[in-house]
Each structure stands twice: as structure tokens, then as C-alpha cells.
Amino acid sequence: MTVFADYAPWYDLLYQDKDYASEVDFVERRLRDHAATSGKLLDLGCGTGLHAIEFARRGWNVAGVDLSEEMVARAKTRAAEAGLPVHFRQGDACEIGPERDCDAVVSLFHVASYQRDLARLEALFRTAHAALKPGGIFLFDYWYGGAVLAQGVETRVKVIERKPLRLTRIAQSDHDEADATVFVNYTLFCEDTDRSIIRRVDETHRMRYWFPFEIEASLRASGFEPDGNYAWLTEGTPNSKTWAAYSVARKRLSP
């Protein structure tokens, strides 16, 4: 069982407003800025495959890995429906897999912040390192600690209706500053309004926020040369206004 075991069936509906195509346009542009053009790409923590499939539409030879069997199954179905040859497999992004000689590795939608400590973060980095060819580019996003500390946590409610389904998600967060961790407690009410049936799903997602100095030290320890940390979807530095940041690194040409 993964943290997304019950959450997975509702995941895509909850994030239907997320513009995956625009995000991939931006990430691909940043990869090209670092001389990674269309070739082999690995998506670590690929979820239901929306980013991976967008990369495949742009000509990349894509593979995806995710811990959730439910999400991998949905990703495979989505790729088949799109007629795209994306290889998805169930696996731990923190365990080195069979993928090799990739031009780029991406890990998006805060997979790095699902890693609870530096050991797990560096395990994720080692997986990317093993998959890349020398000089290959690794791009991933994470929760930026400066913004978390500046803004604090709050309760958020999201309601989505696609008749006869109504989803209500309540996110209540607890902040453990000593461990740089936010516990996001999700309560999801899934309602069939035609049949007056409600299902409740409760999950807690443990999210670790990071600072650029931690990211860069761990990248170097894992065989990368950091190329910078940025605010998500920009080329500016991380700032206190947005929790989302990303990092770009290059696999060293020699050990």
C-alpha cells in the first residue's frame, strides 16, 4: 500500500485544472537550455502519466516509474489510448532500476518533497544518476523551505463537481519545524449525488521541505554538478511567495 492507495482513483479529477502541457513546455525549454534535446527521458514518480505522455507527444522516448500500482495502471491505459509507446513500471523512485543512457531525468510535482530525509533524497538522486548518460540533465521540483516558513500552513478546501460526482477535499496541515516537515491531512468526500452515496477517504501525506544549500550538497554527493535552483515556472531564484521551486543538475562527465 502507498500513500496514494485510496487517493489514486480521484487524483486526476482533483488536479484537472493543472496545466500539464504548459508545464512540460517549460521544462522542455529548460532542458534544451542545458543542451538536453529530444532523446531518452525518465520520469521518476510519474503518477498517472500526464507529464510523461506530454513529453512523448513532443518526441521524447519516455519511461515512467511510480510506487503506486493504481497510478501506473492508469498511466498505461492513458498511453495506450493516446497511441504512445511510453513504458511505465511500478517501482520505488529511490531504488535504482534498469533504465540507462537517458538524456534527461525529471521528477515533478514535488516527488523530492515526499522523501522524508536526506538519505531518501540522495537515494532518489542516485536513481537519476544511474539512469543518465554522462552529461545528462536532471530536473526536479520541491517545496522551498523559505516560502513554507514565511507563509506558514493553513487549512484549504477544494470542491469539484462532475455530475453526478461531487468531490470535496479538506487539507489540514501540521508543521513540524524541527524536522522541516509538513503533515498534510487530507479528508476526501466522494459523493454520488444521483444515488445519495458518500465515500470518505483519509490520508496523511508527509512532505519534507528543502533549502537550496541542502539540495546542492546532496546533488554533489550523488555525482551531479548543480546548475541552479529556481522558482517554479520561472528562471528567477526561489522566493517567499511560492512554495514550489526546482533544481537543475548535470551528471558529471567523469567520477
VEXDO-121855 format. One record per residue (C-alpha): residue in three letters; x, z, y. Coordinates in steps of 0.2 Angstrom, whole numbers, padded with zeros to 4 digits, always signed. Layout:
! residues N
AlaXZY/...
! end
This chain:
! residues 255
Met+0000+0000+0000/Thr+0006-0004+0018/Val+0000+0002+0034/Phe-0010-0014+0036/Ala-0019-0012+0019/Asp-0036-0009+0026/Tyr-0032-0016+0043/Ala-0027-0034+0037/Pro-0044-0041+0035/Trp-0049-0038+0053/Tyr-0031-0042+0060/Asp-0034-0060+0066/Leu-0051-0056+0074/Leu-0044-0041+0083/Tyr-0030-0052+0090/Gln-0040-0068+0093/Asp-0035-0068+0111/Lys-0017-0068+0108/Asp-0009-0085+0113/Tyr+0002-0088+0098/Ala+0005-0106+0103/Ser+0012-0101+0121/Glu+0022-0088+0113/Val+0031-0100+0101/Asp+0033-0112+0115/Phe+0043-0099+0125/Val+0053-0093+0110/Glu+0057-0110+0105/Arg+0063-0114+0123/Arg+0074-0098+0122/Leu+0081-0103+0105/Arg+0086-0120+0112/Asp+0094-0112+0127/His+0105-0104+0114/Ala+0108-0120+0105/Ala+0096-0117+0091/Thr+0086-0133+0089/Ser+0074-0138+0076/Gly+0080-0134+0058/Lys+0078-0119+0046/Leu+0069-0104+0053/Leu+0064-0087+0045/Asp+0050-0076+0052/Leu+0053-0058+0047/Gly+0037-0048+0047/Cys+0027-0064+0048/Gly+0009-0056+0047/Thr-0004-0068+0044/Gly+0007-0083+0048/Leu+0001-0088+0065/His+0019-0088+0073/Ala+0027-0096+0058/Ile+0014-0110+0057/Glu+0016-0114+0076/Phe+0035-0116+0073/Ala+0031-0128+0058/Arg+0020-0138+0069/Arg+0035-0141+0081/Gly+0045-0147+0067/Trp+0054-0132+0060/Asn+0057-0129+0042/Val+0049-0112+0041/Ala+0049-0097+0029/Gly+0040-0081+0032/Val+0041-0063+0024/Asp+0029-0049+0026/Leu+0027-0032+0017/Ser+0008-0034+0017/Glu+0001-0044+0002/Glu-0015-0046+0010/Met-0007-0054+0026/Val+0004-0065+0015/Ala-0011-0071+0006/Arg-0020-0076+0022/Ala-0004-0084+0029/Lys-0003-0095+0013/Thr-0021-0100+0015/Arg-0019-0104+0033/Ala-0003-0115+0030/Ala-0012-0124+0016/Glu-0027-0128+0027/Ala-0016-0134+0040/Gly-0006-0145+0028/Leu+0010-0137+0032/Pro+0024-0133+0020/Val+0028-0116+0025/His+0035-0104+0012/Phe+0028-0087+0013/Arg+0033-0072+0002/Gln+0029-0054+0000/Gly+0044-0043+0004/Asp+0052-0030+0014/Ala+0060-0037+0030/Cys+0073-0023+0029/Glu+0079-0029+0012/Ile+0090-0045+0011/Gly+0081-0059+0002/Pro+0085-0076-0004/Glu+0084-0085+0012/Arg+0101-0093+0018/Asp+0109-0105+0031/Cys+0095-0103+0044/Asp+0097-0110+0061/Ala+0086-0096+0068/Val+0078-0080+0063/Val+0063-0072+0073/Ser+0054-0056+0071/Leu+0039-0055+0083/Phe+0025-0044+0088/His+0036-0028+0088/Val+0042-0028+0070/Ala+0058-0019+0076/Ser+0047-0005+0083/Tyr+0039-0002+0066/Gln+0057+0003+0060/Arg+0057+0022+0061/Asp+0075+0025+0064/Leu+0092+0016+0067/Ala+0095+0015+0048/Arg+0080+0004+0046/Leu+0083-0006+0062/Glu+0100-0010+0056/Ala+0093-0015+0039/Leu+0082-0027+0047/Phe+0096-0034+0057/Arg+0106-0036+0041/Thr+0092-0046+0033/Ala+0093-0058+0048/His+0112-0059+0047/Ala+0111-0063+0029/Ala+0099-0077+0032/Leu+0108-0085+0046/Lys+0122-0098+0046/Pro+0137-0093+0056/Gly+0132-0095+0075/Gly+0114-0094+0071/Ile+0102-0086+0083/Phe+0091-0070+0080/Leu+0077-0067+0092/Phe+0066-0052+0091/Asp+0054-0041+0102/Tyr+0052-0022+0103/Trp+0044-0008+0113/Tyr+0055-0004+0128/Gly+0058+0014+0130/Gly+0060+0014+0149/Ala+0042+0007+0150/Val+0035+0019+0137/Leu+0042+0034+0146/Ala+0037+0028+0164/Gln+0019+0024+0159/Gly+0015+0037+0145/Val+0002+0035+0132/Glu-0017+0033+0134/Thr-0032+0030+0123/Arg-0038+0012+0123/Val-0054+0005+0116/Lys-0057-0014+0111/Val-0074-0021+0106/Ile-0075-0039+0099/Glu-0091-0047+0093/Arg-0093-0062+0082/Lys-0111-0062+0076/Pro-0116-0054+0065/Leu-0100-0044+0066/Arg-0095-0031+0079/Leu-0078-0023+0079/Thr-0074-0008+0089/Arg-0056-0001+0089/Ile-0051+0015+0096/Ala-0032+0018+0098/Gln-0027+0036+0102/Ser-0009+0039+0103/Asp+0003+0054+0101/His+0020+0054+0109/Asp+0035+0062+0101/Glu+0048+0060+0114/Ala+0061+0069+0105/Asp+0061+0056+0091/Ala+0057+0042+0103/Thr+0041+0038+0093/Val+0023+0035+0097/Phe+0010+0038+0083/Val-0005+0026+0086/Asn-0020+0032+0078/Tyr-0032+0018+0075/Thr-0051+0020+0071/Leu-0059+0004+0067/Phe-0078+0002+0066/Cys-0083-0014+0057/Glu-0102-0017+0059/Asp-0113-0030+0051/Thr-0127-0030+0064/Asp-0139-0040+0053/Arg-0138-0028+0039/Ser-0135-0012+0049/Ile-0119-0008+0039/Ile-0104+0000+0047/Arg-0087+0002+0038/Arg-0074+0014+0046/Val-0055+0011+0044/Asp-0042+0024+0049/Glu-0024+0020+0050/Thr-0009+0028+0059/His+0005+0016+0065/Arg+0022+0025+0069/Met+0030+0015+0082/Arg+0048+0018+0087/Tyr+0053+0013+0105/Trp+0071+0007+0109/Phe+0083+0005+0123/Pro+0095-0010+0126/Phe+0110+0001+0123/Glu+0104+0006+0105/Ile+0099-0012+0101/Glu+0116-0019+0106/Ala+0126-0006+0097/Ser+0116-0009+0081/Leu+0117-0028+0083/Arg+0136-0027+0084/Ala+0137-0015+0069/Ser+0127-0028+0059/Gly+0138-0043+0063/Phe+0130-0050+0079/Glu+0135-0054+0096/Pro+0121-0048+0108/Asp+0116-0062+0121/Gly+0104-0051+0131/Asn+0089-0040+0132/Tyr+0074-0047+0142/Ala+0056-0043+0147/Trp+0044-0052+0135/Leu+0040-0070+0140/Thr+0052-0069+0155/Glu+0071-0071+0157/Gly+0071-0055+0168/Thr+0078-0038+0162/Pro+0067-0026+0154/Asn+0057-0015+0166/Ser+0045-0001+0168/Lys+0030-0012+0170/Thr+0029-0019+0152/Trp+0032-0011+0135/Ala+0037-0027+0127/Ala+0055-0033+0128/Tyr+0065-0045+0117/Ser+0083-0047+0112/Val+0093-0062+0108/Ala+0109-0062+0097/Arg+0121-0074+0089/Lys+0128-0072+0071/Arg+0147-0071+0073/Leu+0156-0086+0068/Ser+0169-0075+0058/Pro+0168-0057+0052/
! end
